[in-house]
Amino acid sequence: MKPIVSLAALLLASAAPAFAQDVTLYRGGPIVTMDGDTPQTVEAVVTRDDRIVFAGKEAKARRAAGKQAVVHDLGGATMLPGFIDAHSHFTVATMSAGGLDLRDKAHAGVTDIAGLQAAIRDHIAARAIPPGGWVVVWKYDHESLAEKRHITRAELDAVAADRPIVVLHVSLHGAVANSAALKAAGIDESTPVPAGGLMLRDEAGKLNGVLLEKAMFLLLAKLPQPTAAQKLAALDAAQNAYFAEGYTHAQDGATQPPDIAFLTSPAARERLKIDLALLPFSPGLDALLADPTIKFGTYQGHVKLQGIKFVLDGSVQARTGYFTRDYARGSPEGAHPWHGQPILSEEEFIAQAKKANDRGWQLFVHANGDAAIDMAIRGFDALGIKAADDRRPIVIHSQFQRPDQLPAYKRIGVGPSYFSNHAWYWADVHRTNFPKEIVDFISPIRSAKAAGLIPSNHSDYSVTPLDTRFMLWTSMARVSPTGVVSGEKERVDAYTALQALTTGPAWQVFEEDRKGRIKAGLLADFVILDRNPLATPVEAIKDIRVLETIKEGRSVWKAAD
């Protein structure tokens, strides 16, 4: 392979006094640079402080590094650029401490409503939550229960009627509340259903506690919030969870005003080591526009405001995604016909997006169903956005994209942020609603690449776990727990899967010249794996271990021996 070398970097290496700067030489294992359309490896890399100054042959690297350099011998392990989180909810990691996490291995036995009730009772007892104290349950998925339905308000009242209980759906697009929680939120039978929301009812026409989309916001506004001290304590654990997966850059995909204030505060910036991109939620847009101190695209320490997040539809597994065809199983209440509904009207979306676009702020649009994707495309066209403008609007999920929508993405310059984990977690559910050819095209990373797009792949944490190697595997295998492959033609090779965690998301946030590759001049952000994904059988990809994560030349996480 040709060495990746910068003459300026070599001159810098020979001229700079080694004693004044931290110089490290990495060698002794495959170093995959991710620089180019095909795999490239180098023998060695030299970093000085937070930057890469050389990547190429080891002999030249040693001369560039000098005798005082620290040698980091990989011992046969594989080094790659640090992974970049294309879309997740970082603030959930700072908020969920103290709640009941149903994805925790301790709760693997929760397979029906009775088991869920028991887990909540045990949680109340273990945490000694007093009467009146809030009980918050995370990562609940009704499709994983034997009954294949939501738990109800009455069933939660049977657990503890004297404590507000909120069970948050794993999609983050819905929740179930007991009577005490509904009362605390001021929700009763006369409460109007917000436009773009759903408040489900039982056979008698009474609220059954299930609140979806905008209706859920009535409840979330009343949830107890952690104190600033609690958030700071949780911040370290949150970024360590990302570092443990090899991420050196994280995203918060729908940041609320209090979290913007917290994460950009001096106290939080002092603790942040990971680069963190915030996407303020569109309902707060006007307040941001009115604040002359707000700056987008510029880091304050390790945090920046990246763009504005718009949500056009809901979650397909919750049957609130917006489609041009009907769900075979009907609405969340079982009504037919039902093809979902938009959360924002098209007119409202265009009007709000124009304000952000006119200010030069990047647009991030959540769209799962093909009708929601049509809305996004029409909205971008209404704003006159073209690829040549290099505005890089991002359509998050683009989950049930139609093949005919790919040329529109190319024309506009859209970066699709896909979600390949769906093939494992919910493709079996999707097949109960849509034909095979529709489900087989979810997260079409391969077709997007063929169309000339620059896609990324994401976990949408906490919707699915933070597991980068599992994400690589799901994009390569596209198989479900029942063994059904969703779109064999959309399977990608390991290098393409890695691009969707490195160069793709770097480009999508205008940082392709700062991170995502191992090249002189870029940040010294690395992940070290125990095996080379390019030489690992597909079935073993998910078993690769992260050994160490390095952020700007400093080790920030190491696996226990």
C-alpha positions in Angstrom: 0.0 0.0 0.0 1.1 3.6 -0.7 2.1 5.4 2.5 -0.1 8.2 3.6 2.4 11.0 4.3 2.3 14.7 4.6 5.6 16.5 3.7 4.5 19.4 6.0 3.9 16.9 8.8 7.4 15.4 8.3 9.0 18.8 8.4 7.0 19.7 11.5 8.1 16.4 13.1 11.8 17.1 12.5 11.6 20.8 13.5 9.5 20.6 16.6 11.2 20.1 20.0 10.2 16.6 21.2 10.4 17.6 24.8 7.7 20.3 24.4 5.1 18.0 23.0 3.6 14.6 23.5 4.7 12.3 20.6 3.4 8.8 20.2 4.3 6.1 17.6 1.7 3.5 16.9 2.9 0.3 15.3 2.7 -3.5 15.5 -0.7 -4.3 14.0 -3.0 -3.5 11.1 -3.8 0.2 10.9 -6.8 0.7 8.6 -6.9 4.4 7.6 -10.4 4.6 6.0 -8.8 7.1 3.6 -10.2 6.3 0.2 -12.9 4.2 -1.5 -10.9 0.9 -0.9 -9.2 -0.4 2.2 -5.8 1.2 2.9 -3.4 0.1 5.6 -0.2 1.6 6.9 2.6 0.2 9.1 2.8 3.1 11.6 1.2 6.3 12.7 2.8 9.2 14.6 0.8 11.7 16.6 1.9 15.0 18.2 -0.4 16.1 21.0 -3.9 16.0 19.5 -3.0 15.6 15.8 -1.8 12.9 13.4 1.5 14.0 11.8 2.5 10.9 9.9 1.0 7.7 8.6 3.0 5.3 6.5 6.1 3.1 6.6 7.4 2.3 10.0 11.0 3.3 9.2 9.9 6.8 8.2 7.5 7.0 11.1 10.4 6.3 13.5 12.4 9.1 12.0 9.4 11.5 12.1 8.7 10.6 15.7 12.2 11.0 17.1 13.9 9.1 19.9 11.8 10.5 22.7 8.5 9.3 21.3 6.3 6.9 23.3 5.9 3.7 21.4 2.4 2.2 21.5 2.8 -1.4 20.3 -0.6 -2.7 19.1 0.5 -6.3 19.7 -1.3 -7.5 16.6 -4.5 -5.6 17.4 -6.2 -3.4 14.7 -6.4 0.4 14.9 -9.0 2.4 13.0 -10.2 6.0 13.2 -12.5 6.6 16.2 -16.1 5.8 15.5 -18.5 8.6 15.0 -22.0 8.4 16.3 -24.4 9.5 13.5 -27.5 9.6 15.6 -28.4 8.8 19.2 -29.8 10.4 22.3 -26.8 11.2 24.5 -28.9 13.0 27.1 -30.9 9.7 27.7 -27.7 8.3 29.1 -27.6 11.2 31.6 -31.3 10.9 32.5 -32.0 7.2 32.8 -29.9 6.5 35.9 -32.2 5.3 38.7 -34.9 4.1 36.4 -35.8 0.5 35.6 -33.9 -0.5 32.4 -35.8 -3.4 30.7 -32.8 -4.1 28.5 -30.7 -4.9 31.5 -29.8 -8.6 31.5 -31.3 -8.9 34.9 -34.7 -8.4 33.3 -34.3 -10.9 30.4 -37.2 -12.8 32.0 -39.7 -10.0 31.3 -41.6 -11.7 28.4 -45.2 -10.9 29.3 -47.3 -8.3 31.2 -47.3 -10.2 34.4 -43.5 -10.3 34.3 -43.4 -6.6 33.6 -45.6 -5.9 36.6 -43.4 -8.0 38.8 -40.2 -6.2 37.6 -41.8 -2.9 38.4 -42.8 -4.1 41.9 -39.3 -5.4 42.5 -37.8 -2.1 41.3 -40.0 0.0 43.7 -39.0 -2.3 46.6 -35.3 -2.3 45.7 -35.2 1.5 45.3 -37.5 2.1 48.3 -39.6 4.5 46.2 -42.1 6.0 48.7 -45.8 6.7 47.9 -46.0 9.7 45.7 -42.5 9.0 44.2 -42.2 8.7 40.5 -41.4 5.3 38.9 -39.8 5.5 35.5 -39.3 2.4 33.3 -37.1 2.6 30.2 -36.8 0.6 26.9 -40.2 -1.1 27.1 -41.3 -2.8 23.8 -44.8 -4.1 23.7 -43.9 -6.2 20.6 -41.5 -8.3 22.8 -44.3 -9.3 25.2 -46.3 -12.5 24.7 -49.5 -10.5 24.6 -48.2 -8.3 21.7 -50.0 -5.3 23.1 -49.4 -2.4 25.4 -49.6 -2.7 29.2 -52.6 -0.6 30.3 -53.2 2.1 32.8 -55.3 -0.4 34.9 -52.5 -3.0 34.9 -50.0 -0.3 36.1 -52.5 0.9 38.8 -52.6 -2.7 40.0 -48.8 -2.5 40.6 -48.8 0.8 42.6 -51.8 3.2 42.4 -50.2 5.5 45.0 -47.1 6.2 42.9 -46.9 7.8 39.4 -45.6 5.2 37.0 -44.4 6.0 33.5 -43.3 3.2 31.1 -41.3 4.7 28.2 -41.5 2.9 24.9 -38.1 1.9 23.5 -38.8 3.9 20.3 -38.9 7.1 22.5 -42.2 7.9 20.6 -44.6 6.8 23.3 -45.3 6.0 26.9 -47.8 4.3 29.1 -48.9 6.0 32.3 -50.9 4.9 35.3 -53.7 7.0 36.8 -51.4 8.8 39.3 -49.1 9.8 36.5 -51.9 11.0 34.2 -53.3 13.1 37.1 -49.9 14.6 37.8 -49.7 15.6 34.2 -53.2 17.1 34.2 -54.5 14.6 31.7 -58.1 13.4 32.0 -60.9 12.3 29.7 -61.6 15.8 28.6 -58.0 16.6 27.6 -57.8 17.3 23.8 -55.5 15.2 21.7 -52.7 17.3 20.4 -52.3 17.4 16.6 -49.8 14.8 15.6 -50.5 12.8 18.8 -52.5 9.8 19.9 -54.2 9.0 23.2 -55.4 5.5 23.1 -58.7 4.3 24.8 -60.1 1.1 26.0 -63.3 -0.6 24.8 -65.4 1.6 27.0 -63.9 4.7 25.5 -61.8 5.6 28.5 -58.1 6.5 28.4 -56.0 3.4 28.7 -52.8 5.3 29.6 -51.0 4.9 26.2 -49.8 8.2 24.9 -48.0 8.4 21.5 -46.1 11.1 19.7 -47.1 14.6 20.7 -49.5 13.4 23.3 -46.5 11.9 25.2 -45.0 15.4 25.5 -47.9 16.3 27.9 -46.5 13.6 30.3 -42.8 14.1 29.8 -43.1 17.7 30.8 -44.0 16.6 34.3 -41.3 13.9 34.8 -38.9 14.7 37.6 -35.6 16.0 36.3 -32.2 15.2 37.8 -30.4 18.1 39.5 -27.3 19.7 37.9 -25.1 17.8 40.3 -26.8 14.5 39.3 -26.4 15.3 35.6 -22.7 16.1 36.1 -22.2 12.8 37.9 -24.1 11.0 35.1 -22.1 12.8 32.4 -18.9 10.9 33.0 -20.7 7.6 32.9 -22.5 8.6 29.7 -19.4 9.5 27.8 -17.6 6.4 29.1 -20.4 4.3 27.7 -19.7 5.8 24.3 -15.9 5.5 24.7 -16.4 1.8 25.5 -17.9 1.3 22.1 -15.0 3.1 20.3 -16.9 6.3 19.8 -14.9 9.5 19.9 -17.8 11.7 18.7 -21.4 11.5 20.0 -24.6 13.1 19.1 -27.7 14.1 21.0 -30.5 13.8 18.5 -33.2 16.0 19.9 -31.8 18.4 22.5 -34.3 20.2 24.7 -33.5 23.8 26.0 -32.6 22.7 29.6 -30.1 20.2 28.2 -28.6 22.8 25.8 -28.0 25.0 28.8 -26.5 22.2 30.8 -24.3 20.6 28.1 -22.9 24.0 27.0 -22.3 25.2 30.6 -18.8 25.7 31.9 -19.2 22.8 34.3 -20.2 20.3 31.7 -17.6 21.6 29.1 -14.9 21.0 31.7 -15.9 17.4 32.0 -16.6 16.6 28.4 -13.8 14.7 26.6 -15.9 13.2 23.8 -16.9 15.5 20.9 -20.6 16.1 21.3 -22.9 17.5 18.6 -26.3 18.8 19.8 -29.4 18.9 17.6 -31.8 21.4 19.2 -35.5 20.2 18.9 -37.5 22.3 16.4 -40.2 23.5 19.0 -37.5 25.7 20.5 -36.4 27.2 17.2 -37.9 30.6 17.6 -36.1 31.1 21.0 -32.8 30.1 19.4 -33.3 32.5 16.5 -34.0 35.3 18.9 -30.7 34.7 20.9 -27.9 36.6 19.2 -25.3 34.7 21.2 -26.2 31.3 19.7 -23.6 29.9 17.3 -24.0 26.7 15.2 -21.2 24.6 13.9 -18.5 25.9 16.3 -17.1 23.9 19.1 -17.1 25.3 22.7 -14.5 22.9 24.1 -15.9 19.6 23.0 -19.6 20.5 22.4 -21.3 22.3 19.5 -24.7 23.0 18.2 -24.9 21.2 14.9 -28.3 21.7 13.4 -32.1 21.8 14.0 -34.0 18.5 14.5 -37.4 18.2 12.9 -39.6 15.1 13.5 -42.0 14.4 10.6 -43.4 11.0 11.7 -43.2 8.4 14.4 -41.9 4.9 14.9 -42.8 2.1 12.5 -42.6 -0.6 15.1 -45.1 1.5 17.2 -47.2 1.9 13.9 -46.9 5.7 14.0 -44.6 6.0 11.0 -46.2 7.8 8.0 -46.6 5.7 4.8 -48.2 5.9 1.4 -49.6 2.4 2.1 -51.6 1.0 5.0 -50.4 -1.1 7.9 -51.8 -4.6 7.6 -52.4 -4.6 11.4 -54.0 -1.2 11.4 -53.5 1.7 13.8 -52.0 1.3 17.3 -55.7 0.8 18.4 -56.3 -1.7 15.6 -58.4 0.6 13.4 -58.4 0.2 9.6 -57.4 1.6 7.3 -54.3 3.2 8.8 -51.1 4.5 7.1 -49.9 6.7 10.0 -50.0 10.4 10.2 -47.4 13.2 10.1 -46.4 14.8 13.4 -45.8 18.2 11.7 -47.9 19.4 8.8 -46.0 19.9 5.6 -46.7 23.6 5.7 -45.5 23.9 9.3 -42.3 21.9 8.5 -41.5 24.1 5.5 -42.1 27.3 7.4 -39.9 26.3 10.3 -37.2 24.7 8.1 -37.0 27.9 6.1 -36.2 30.0 9.2 -33.3 27.6 10.1 -32.1 27.3 6.5 -32.1 31.1 6.0 -29.9 31.4 9.0 -27.5 28.8 7.5 -28.3 26.2 10.1 -28.1 22.5 9.1 -31.4 20.6 8.8 -31.8 17.2 10.4 -35.2 15.5 9.7 -36.6 12.4 11.3 -38.5 10.4 8.6 -39.2 6.7 8.9 -42.1 6.0 6.5 -42.0 6.7 2.8 -44.7 9.4 3.0 -42.7 11.2 5.6 -39.6 10.9 3.3 -41.7 12.4 0.5 -42.5 15.3 2.8 -38.9 15.9 3.6 -38.0 15.9 -0.1 -40.8 18.3 -1.0 -39.7 20.5 1.9 -36.1 20.6 0.7 -37.3 21.4 -2.8 -39.5 24.2 -1.5 -36.4 25.7 0.1 -34.5 25.4 -3.2 -31.8 23.2 -1.7 -29.5 21.5 -4.3 -26.5 19.3 -3.9 -24.3 22.1 -5.4 -25.2 24.3 -2.4 -23.5 21.8 -0.1 -26.1 22.3 2.7 -26.1 18.5 3.5 -29.6 18.1 5.0 -29.7 14.8 6.9 -32.7 12.5 6.8 -32.5 10.5 10.0 -33.5 6.8 9.7 -34.8 7.0 6.1 -36.0 3.6 7.2 -38.7 2.7 4.6 -37.2 4.6 1.7 -38.4 3.7 -1.8 -35.8 3.2 -4.5 -37.3 6.1 -6.5 -36.5 8.5 -3.6 -32.7 7.9 -3.9 -32.2 10.1 -7.0 -34.0 12.9 -5.2 -31.6 12.6 -2.3 -28.7 12.8 -4.7 -30.2 15.9 -6.4 -30.7 17.7 -3.1 -27.4 16.5 -1.5 -29.1 14.6 1.4 -27.1 12.5 3.7 -29.2 9.5 4.8 -28.5 8.3 8.3 -29.6 4.7 8.3 -30.5 2.3 11.1 -29.5 -1.2 10.2 -30.3 -2.6 13.6 -33.9 -2.7 12.6 -33.1 -5.8 10.5 -32.5 -7.6 13.8 -34.8 -6.0 16.3 -38.0 -5.3 14.3 -37.9 -6.7 10.7 -40.0 -9.7 11.9 -42.6 -7.1 13.2 -42.4 -5.1 10.0 -43.2 -8.2 8.0 -46.5 -8.5 9.8 -47.4 -5.1 8.3 -45.7 -4.7 5.0 -44.8 -7.0 2.0 -41.4 -8.6 1.7 -40.2 -6.2 -1.0 -40.8 -3.3 1.3 -39.1 -4.7 4.3 -36.2 -5.9 2.2 -35.3 -2.3 1.4 -35.1 -1.0 4.9 -31.8 0.9 5.5 -30.6 0.5 1.9 -26.9 1.4 2.5 -25.7 -0.5 -0.5 -28.2 1.1 -2.9 -27.5 4.5 -1.4 -23.8 4.1 -2.1 -24.5 3.0 -5.6 -26.6 6.1 -6.1 -23.6 8.3 -5.1 -24.8 9.2 -1.7 -22.7 9.3 1.5 -24.7 7.3 4.1 -24.1 6.7 7.8 -25.4 4.1 10.2 -26.6 4.7 13.8 -27.8 3.0 16.9 -30.4 5.6 17.9 -29.5 4.8 21.5 -31.4 4.2 23.7 -33.7 2.7 21.0 -31.1 0.0 20.5 -27.9 -0.5 22.6 -24.6 1.3 22.0 -22.8 -1.6 20.3 -20.7 -0.6 17.3 -19.7 -4.1 16.3 -23.3 -5.2 16.4 -24.1 -2.3 14.1 -21.4 -3.5 11.7 -22.9 -7.0 11.8 -26.5 -5.9 11.2 -25.5 -3.9 8.1 -23.6 -6.9 6.8 -25.9 -9.8 7.8 -29.4 -8.1 7.8 -30.8 -11.1 9.6 -33.6 -11.3 12.2 -33.8 -13.5 15.3 -36.0 -15.9 13.3 -33.2 -16.2 10.7 -34.9 -14.3 7.9 -32.7 -12.1 5.8 -34.2 -8.7 5.0 -32.8 -7.8 1.6 -29.8 -9.9 0.7 -29.0 -7.5 -2.1 -28.6 -4.7 0.5 -25.9 -6.5 2.5 -22.6 -4.6 2.6 -19.0 -5.6 3.0 -17.0 -4.8 6.1 -15.3 -1.7 4.6 -18.6 -0.2 3.6 -20.0 -1.0 7.0 -17.0 0.8 8.6 -17.4 3.8 6.3 -20.9 4.2 7.7 -19.3 4.6 11.2 -16.4 6.8 10.2 -16.1 8.8 7.0 -19.9 8.9 6.3 -20.9 10.5 9.6 -17.9 12.8 9.5 -19.0 14.1 6.1 -22.6 14.5 7.3 -21.5 17.0 10.0 -19.0 18.8 7.9 -16.0 17.3 9.7 -14.5 15.1 7.0 -11.3 17.2 7.1 -11.1 16.8 10.9 -11.9 13.2 11.8 -13.1 9.9 10.4 -9.7 8.9 8.7 -6.2 8.3 9.8 -4.3 10.9 7.9 -1.8 13.6 8.7 -3.4 16.8 9.9 -6.5 15.1 11.3 -7.4 14.5 15.0 -5.6 11.7 16.7 -8.9 9.9 17.4 -8.6 6.1 17.3 -10.3 2.9 18.3 -8.2 -0.3 18.8 -10.0 -3.6 18.2 -8.9 -7.1 19.0 -9.5 -8.2 15.4 -9.5 -6.7 12.0 -13.1 -6.4 10.7 -11.8 -6.6 7.2 -10.4 -10.1 7.8 -13.2 -11.4 10.1 -16.0 -13.7 9.0 -19.4 -12.0 9.0 -20.8 -14.1 11.8 -17.9 -13.2 14.1 -18.0 -9.4 13.5 -20.3 -8.8 16.4 -17.9 -10.6 18.7 -15.0 -8.2 18.0 -13.9 -6.4 21.2 -12.9 -2.8 21.7 -9.6 -2.8 23.5 -8.9 0.9 23.8 -10.3 4.3 22.7 -8.0 7.2 22.1 -9.3 10.8 21.9 -7.0 13.5 20.6 -3.9 11.5 21.5 -5.1 10.6 25.0 -6.3 7.2 26.1 -9.8 7.7 27.4 -11.0 4.1 27.8 -9.3 0.6 28.1 -10.9 -2.8 28.4 -10.3 -4.6 31.6 -7.7 -7.4 31.4 
